[in-house]
Amino acid sequence: MADSHRDVDDSTGHPTVVTAEEVIVEATLEADAPLPAGLDELPADPAEALGLVLEALRRSEEKADEAHQSHLRALADLDNYRKRMRREQSAVASQAAARTVSSLLAVLDSFDAALVLDTRSEEDQSLLSGMRATYELLLGTLQSQGLEIIPVAGEIFSPDLHQPINAPPPGDGEVIVSNEVRRGYRLEGRLLRPALVEVTRENEAE
């Protein structure tokens, strides 16, 4: 590494020590180089000029650091804004999907009621077959969008998923679902409509 000072002879012929900083200041003065921001001119004394230059550089570094921190905060705010907008857009899309699917539950109920009808003629059976195909297509499309049928028969009764139409008989056995009256659905894991069910006790079902 190069020395940070050099020896020169003063007017008495004796060497004096000149620091690297003083050399830089002298070179700046001699070359008429642009001064740091905030300085209009430098004093002739190298030591005093050096102090002013270093102070100006320190202030410039502080301003640069403040600008950098402000830039980082702006980037963080922008990233948070984008995340918030994505969450809000996702919530809006989920709500719209829930409304759309909810409006189709009555159609599914109509199919459920029609598909259990007893048909004897070939014409009725053909019609029922076409209805079943349409129902399966509709249900499959909705399931691909996150629709789930709530399981019922034989399941332990859950007030979060099942809506009973009768009181269970007295006893100590577990309350279970004995019959499904109307299907219940979830959409992407969230309850859309509870299943309407009949319930009994586990010991009564045996």
Backbone torsions as a table, in degrees:
resi	resn	phi	psi	omega
1	MET	NA	140.1	-179.2
2	ALA	-69.6	150.5	177.5
3	ASP	-64.3	147.4	-179.8
4	SER	-89.3	7.9	176.2
5	HIS	-147.9	167.3	176.7
6	ARG	-140.3	155.9	-179.9
7	ASP	-100.9	131.8	174.5
8	VAL	-132.3	158.3	179.2
9	ASP	-88.9	132.1	175.2
10	ASP	-86.5	-169.6	-175.0
11	SER	-67.4	-17.9	179.9
12	THR	-89.6	-4.1	-179.2
13	GLY	90.5	-1.0	179.0
14	HIS	-94.7	142.5	179.5
15	PRO	-70.4	144.7	173.9
16	THR	-125.1	155.2	-178.7
17	VAL	-93.4	127.2	176.8
18	VAL	-117.5	123.7	-178.3
19	THR	-74.0	163.1	178.6
20	ALA	-64.2	-35.4	179.4
21	GLU	-62.2	-39.8	179.7
22	GLU	-67.8	-35.1	177.5
23	VAL	-63.4	-40.5	-180.0
24	ILE	-63.7	-44.0	179.3
25	VAL	-62.9	-44.8	179.6
26	GLU	-61.4	-42.3	-179.7
27	ALA	-63.9	-37.4	178.8
28	THR	-63.6	-43.8	-179.6
29	LEU	-66.0	-44.1	-177.6
30	GLU	-66.8	-37.7	-176.7
31	ALA	-85.2	-5.3	-177.9
32	ASP	56.3	40.6	-179.2
33	ALA	-72.5	158.1	178.7
34	PRO	-64.5	140.3	-178.3
35	LEU	-86.1	158.4	176.1
36	PRO	-59.3	156.2	-179.6
37	ALA	-58.0	136.2	178.6
38	GLY	96.6	-7.8	179.2
39	LEU	-112.6	123.9	177.6
40	ASP	-87.3	-36.6	178.3
41	GLU	-158.7	161.1	179.9
42	LEU	-108.1	143.3	175.5
43	PRO	-68.1	162.3	-178.2
44	ALA	-70.5	-29.2	-179.4
45	ASP	-69.6	118.1	-177.7
46	PRO	-58.3	-40.5	-177.8
47	ALA	-64.8	-44.7	179.1
48	GLU	-65.9	-40.3	178.6
49	ALA	-63.7	-39.4	179.1
50	LEU	-61.7	-43.7	179.7
51	GLY	-60.1	-42.5	179.4
52	LEU	-66.3	-40.7	-179.8
53	VAL	-64.2	-46.4	-179.8
54	LEU	-63.2	-38.8	178.6
55	GLU	-65.4	-40.8	178.4
56	ALA	-64.9	-39.1	177.6
57	LEU	-65.4	-39.6	179.0
58	ARG	-61.6	-43.7	178.9
59	ARG	-64.7	-38.3	178.5
60	SER	-64.3	-40.4	178.2
61	GLU	-65.0	-40.0	178.2
62	GLU	-62.1	-44.5	179.0
63	LYS	-63.8	-40.4	179.1
64	ALA	-64.6	-40.0	178.5
65	ASP	-66.1	-41.4	178.0
66	GLU	-61.9	-41.6	178.9
67	ALA	-64.6	-39.1	179.3
68	HIS	-65.3	-45.1	179.2
69	GLN	-63.7	-39.2	177.6
70	SER	-63.3	-38.8	177.9
71	HIS	-64.3	-42.7	179.3
72	LEU	-64.4	-39.9	177.8
73	ARG	-64.2	-39.7	178.7
74	ALA	-63.8	-40.3	177.9
75	LEU	-64.8	-41.2	178.9
76	ALA	-64.5	-42.1	178.3
77	ASP	-62.6	-40.6	179.7
78	LEU	-65.4	-41.2	179.2
79	ASP	-64.5	-42.3	177.7
80	ASN	-63.4	-38.7	178.8
81	TYR	-63.3	-44.4	179.9
82	ARG	-62.6	-42.7	179.3
83	LYS	-63.7	-41.7	179.6
84	ARG	-63.8	-41.0	179.4
85	MET	-64.8	-39.4	178.0
86	ARG	-64.0	-41.7	178.3
87	ARG	-62.8	-43.8	-179.2
88	GLU	-65.8	-41.0	178.4
89	GLN	-64.4	-39.2	178.4
90	SER	-65.0	-40.6	179.2
91	ALA	-64.8	-42.2	179.1
92	VAL	-63.5	-42.7	179.7
93	ALA	-64.5	-39.9	179.5
94	SER	-65.6	-41.4	178.8
95	GLN	-64.5	-40.8	178.9
96	ALA	-64.8	-41.3	178.7
97	ALA	-64.4	-40.7	179.8
98	ALA	-62.9	-41.8	179.3
99	ARG	-64.6	-42.3	-178.7
100	THR	-64.5	-47.3	-178.8
101	VAL	-66.1	-39.7	179.5
102	SER	-59.7	-36.8	-179.6
103	SER	-69.0	-18.1	-178.8
104	LEU	-96.6	-5.1	-178.8
105	LEU	-63.9	-35.8	178.0
106	ALA	-62.5	-34.5	177.5
107	VAL	-66.7	-43.6	177.8
108	LEU	-62.8	-38.9	178.0
109	ASP	-62.0	-40.1	179.3
110	SER	-63.5	-41.4	177.5
111	PHE	-64.6	-43.8	-179.7
112	ASP	-57.8	-41.1	-179.8
113	ALA	-69.9	-39.3	-176.8
114	ALA	-72.8	-34.6	-173.4
115	LEU	-75.0	-10.7	177.4
116	VAL	-98.7	1.7	179.4
117	LEU	-68.0	144.7	178.7
118	ASP	-82.5	120.3	-179.2
119	THR	-117.6	138.3	-178.7
120	ARG	-117.1	-39.5	-176.6
121	SER	-76.7	154.4	178.3
122	GLU	-64.0	-35.1	179.8
123	GLU	-64.2	-43.9	178.7
124	ASP	-66.5	-38.9	179.4
125	GLN	-65.5	-38.3	177.3
126	SER	-65.6	-42.7	178.1
127	LEU	-63.3	-42.0	-179.6
128	LEU	-65.7	-36.4	178.5
129	SER	-64.1	-41.4	177.6
130	GLY	-66.0	-38.7	178.2
131	MET	-64.8	-40.6	-179.7
132	ARG	-63.9	-39.6	178.9
133	ALA	-64.5	-42.3	178.5
134	THR	-65.3	-41.6	179.4
135	TYR	-61.6	-46.3	-178.7
136	GLU	-64.7	-35.8	177.4
137	LEU	-65.7	-45.6	179.7
138	LEU	-64.6	-46.9	-179.1
139	LEU	-63.6	-41.6	179.3
140	GLY	-62.4	-39.1	178.3
141	THR	-64.2	-43.9	179.9
142	LEU	-67.8	-37.3	178.3
143	GLN	-66.3	-31.8	176.5
144	SER	-68.2	-17.5	177.7
145	GLN	-97.0	7.4	175.3
146	GLY	107.0	5.7	179.9
147	LEU	-76.1	135.0	178.8
148	GLU	-127.9	139.1	174.8
149	ILE	-85.7	129.9	179.7
150	ILE	-74.7	124.6	179.2
151	PRO	-66.6	146.8	-174.9
152	VAL	-132.4	-76.8	-168.5
153	ALA	-52.3	124.5	179.0
154	GLY	83.4	-7.2	-179.7
155	GLU	-79.1	150.1	172.9
156	ILE	-67.3	133.8	-176.8
157	PHE	-61.8	131.6	177.1
158	SER	-126.2	118.6	179.8
159	PRO	-63.8	-16.9	178.0
160	ASP	-79.1	-21.3	-175.3
161	LEU	-119.4	-22.8	-173.5
162	HIS	-120.9	140.3	175.4
163	GLN	-114.6	109.7	-175.4
164	PRO	-79.4	148.5	175.4
165	ILE	-106.2	-0.9	178.0
166	ASN	-143.7	162.1	176.6
167	ALA	-89.7	140.6	179.1
168	PRO	-68.7	150.5	177.5
169	PRO	-64.4	154.7	179.9
170	PRO	-63.8	151.7	179.5
171	GLY	149.6	179.6	-177.2
172	ASP	-103.1	-7.8	-178.1
173	GLY	-68.9	160.8	178.6
174	GLU	-64.8	140.0	175.9
175	VAL	-78.8	125.0	-179.5
176	ILE	-127.2	163.2	178.0
177	VAL	-83.5	126.9	-179.7
178	SER	-102.4	-25.5	-177.0
179	ASN	-158.5	145.2	177.5
180	GLU	-99.3	124.5	177.9
181	VAL	-94.3	-40.4	178.0
182	ARG	-148.4	135.6	-177.2
183	ARG	-64.6	145.9	172.4
184	GLY	-110.8	157.4	-175.4
185	TYR	-138.7	151.3	168.8
186	ARG	-119.8	151.5	177.1
187	LEU	-125.0	113.7	-177.9
188	GLU	53.2	42.8	176.1
189	GLY	85.4	-9.5	179.9
190	ARG	-101.8	139.3	-177.1
191	LEU	-63.3	126.1	176.9
192	LEU	-100.9	-41.7	176.9
193	ARG	-159.4	128.4	179.1
194	PRO	-68.9	154.3	177.1
195	ALA	-77.5	135.7	177.0
196	LEU	-88.3	120.1	-169.0
197	VAL	-138.6	162.9	166.3
198	GLU	-103.0	145.0	-176.1
199	VAL	-125.9	160.3	175.4
200	THR	-150.4	-177.6	175.1
201	ARG	-94.8	151.1	-177.3
202	GLU	-58.6	-41.5	-179.5
203	ASN	-70.7	-25.7	178.3
204	GLU	-74.8	-28.8	-176.8
205	ALA	-76.7	-19.7	-176.9
206	GLU	-75.8	NA	NA
